[in-house]
């Protein structure tokens, strides 16, 4: 039996601590979802979007711990140096040398450079663990800030899929795929 992939449980940058969620984070996770629900409704899966109670948040954290342990996906919480939950990154799809990364920042932390700082830390950690991994980053074409973030972090635009994602209102969003090649050997 092969061991599942692993990811560092904790990373630090100049302004952030990136770490695996812990059970005691349930209250801050629930608060973030409640405060950002209108912004999150387009990007989160229903079990997260539908968090309503501490029990829901605690259950989600148990699920995320199992996903991490099994190497299926790594949801990395982002904490500012004041101890506030600033958002989260994810690393998933560890298949055939390709992985996907993404990020969400709370609105009050946007336009501060934290997204680039956090995403670059995740990229560095991925390439330290999987030096030949190609990274994918997807976002809606009309999300100009997310598209610009991908380019600032070294991703190259690969393709656009017209109608690649159904929005909750039933309309279709075009999705752009960015790819980051492994660092040169």
C-alpha positions in Angstrom: 0.0 0.0 0.0 1.4 3.4 -1.0 1.4 6.2 1.5 -0.9 9.1 0.6 0.7 12.5 -0.4 1.6 14.9 2.4 1.7 18.6 2.7 3.4 20.7 5.4 1.1 21.2 8.3 2.4 24.7 8.9 4.1 27.4 6.8 5.0 31.0 7.6 5.5 34.1 5.6 6.3 37.6 6.6 2.7 38.4 7.5 0.9 35.1 7.6 0.8 31.7 9.2 -0.5 29.1 6.8 -1.6 25.9 8.6 -3.8 22.9 8.6 -7.2 23.7 10.3 -7.6 22.4 13.9 -10.8 21.6 15.6 -10.6 24.7 17.8 -10.8 26.8 14.6 -14.5 26.0 14.2 -15.8 29.3 15.6 -13.6 31.4 13.3 -14.4 29.3 10.3 -18.1 29.7 10.9 -17.7 33.4 11.4 -15.8 33.7 8.1 -18.4 31.8 6.2 -21.2 33.9 7.8 -19.5 37.2 7.0 -18.5 36.3 3.5 -21.6 34.1 2.5 -22.7 36.4 -0.3 -19.2 36.4 -1.8 -18.7 32.7 -1.2 -21.9 31.5 -2.7 -20.4 31.3 -6.2 -17.2 29.4 -5.2 -18.0 27.1 -2.3 -19.6 23.7 -2.4 -22.9 23.4 -0.6 -21.7 21.7 2.6 -19.4 24.6 3.3 -21.8 27.3 2.1 -24.6 25.8 4.2 -22.7 26.0 7.5 -25.2 27.3 10.1 -23.9 26.2 13.5 -20.8 25.3 15.5 -21.7 21.6 15.0 -21.7 22.1 11.2 -18.3 23.8 11.4 -16.9 21.1 13.7 -18.1 18.4 11.3 -16.6 20.1 8.3 -13.2 20.3 10.1 -13.4 16.5 10.8 -14.0 15.9 7.1 -11.2 18.2 6.1 -8.8 16.5 8.5 -9.7 13.1 6.9 -9.1 14.6 3.4 -5.7 15.9 4.5 -4.8 12.6 6.1 -5.7 10.7 3.0 -3.9 13.1 0.7 -6.9 14.0 -1.3 -6.9 17.7 -0.7 -5.2 20.1 1.6 -7.3 23.1 2.8 -4.8 25.5 4.3 -6.1 28.2 6.7 -4.5 31.6 6.4 -4.0 33.5 9.7 -2.7 37.0 10.0 -0.1 37.8 12.6 -2.9 39.1 14.9 -4.5 35.6 15.0 -7.4 36.4 12.7 -8.5 34.0 10.0 -7.7 35.8 6.8 -8.9 33.1 4.3 -7.7 29.8 2.9 -5.7 28.2 0.1 -6.2 24.8 -1.3 -4.0 22.2 -3.0 -5.8 19.3 -4.6 -5.9 16.9 -7.4 -2.6 15.2 -6.8 -2.9 13.1 -9.9 -0.5 12.3 -12.8 1.9 15.1 -11.9 -0.8 17.8 -11.9 -2.3 19.6 -9.0 -4.7 22.5 -8.6 -4.2 25.4 -6.3 -6.6 28.2 -5.3 -7.2 30.9 -2.8 -9.9 32.9 -1.0 -9.3 35.9 1.1 -11.8 37.7 3.3 -12.8 41.0 1.9 -11.1 43.0 4.7 -7.8 41.4 3.7 -8.0 42.0 0.0 -5.8 44.4 -1.9 -3.0 44.0 0.7 -0.7 41.6 -1.1 -1.6 38.7 1.2 -3.1 36.6 -1.6 0.1 36.7 -3.6 2.1 36.0 -0.4 0.0 33.0 0.6 -0.3 31.5 -2.9 3.5 31.8 -3.5 4.1 30.0 -0.1 1.8 27.2 -1.3 3.5 27.0 -4.6 6.9 26.8 -3.0 5.7 24.0 -0.6 4.2 22.0 -3.5 7.4 22.2 -5.5 9.5 21.3 -2.5 7.4 18.2 -2.0 6.6 17.4 -5.7 9.4 19.0 -7.7 8.0 18.0 -11.1 4.4 18.9 -10.4 2.5 21.1 -12.8 0.1 23.4 -11.1 -3.2 24.5 -12.4 -5.2 27.6 -11.3 -8.7 28.2 -12.5 -10.9 31.2 -12.2 -13.8 32.9 -14.0 -12.7 35.1 -16.8 -14.5 38.1 -15.3 -12.6 37.8 -12.0 -9.8 40.3 -13.1 -8.1 40.3 -9.7 -7.8 36.5 -9.6 -6.5 36.4 -13.2 -3.9 39.1 -12.3 -2.9 37.1 -9.2 -2.2 34.0 -11.3 0.0 36.0 -13.6 1.9 37.7 -10.8 2.6 34.2 -9.3 4.1 33.0 -12.5 1.2 31.1 -14.1 0.7 31.2 -17.8 -2.7 31.4 -19.4 -3.5 28.1 -21.2 -7.1 28.1 -22.3 -10.6 29.4 -21.7 -13.6 27.2 -21.5 -16.8 29.0 -22.6 -19.6 28.2 -20.2 -17.2 26.2 -18.1 -19.0 26.7 -14.8 -22.7 27.0 -13.9 -23.4 29.8 -11.5 -25.9 29.3 -8.8 -28.3 31.6 -10.7 -28.2 29.1 -13.6 -26.1 31.4 -15.9 -22.8 30.1 -17.3 -19.4 31.6 -16.5 -16.4 31.3 -18.8 -13.4 29.8 -17.0 -9.7 30.4 -17.7 -7.0 27.8 -16.9 -3.6 29.0 -15.9 -0.7 26.6 -15.6 2.6 26.8 -13.8 5.4 24.5 -15.0 7.7 22.9 -12.5 10.8 24.9 -11.6 13.8 24.2 -13.9 15.9 21.4 -12.6 
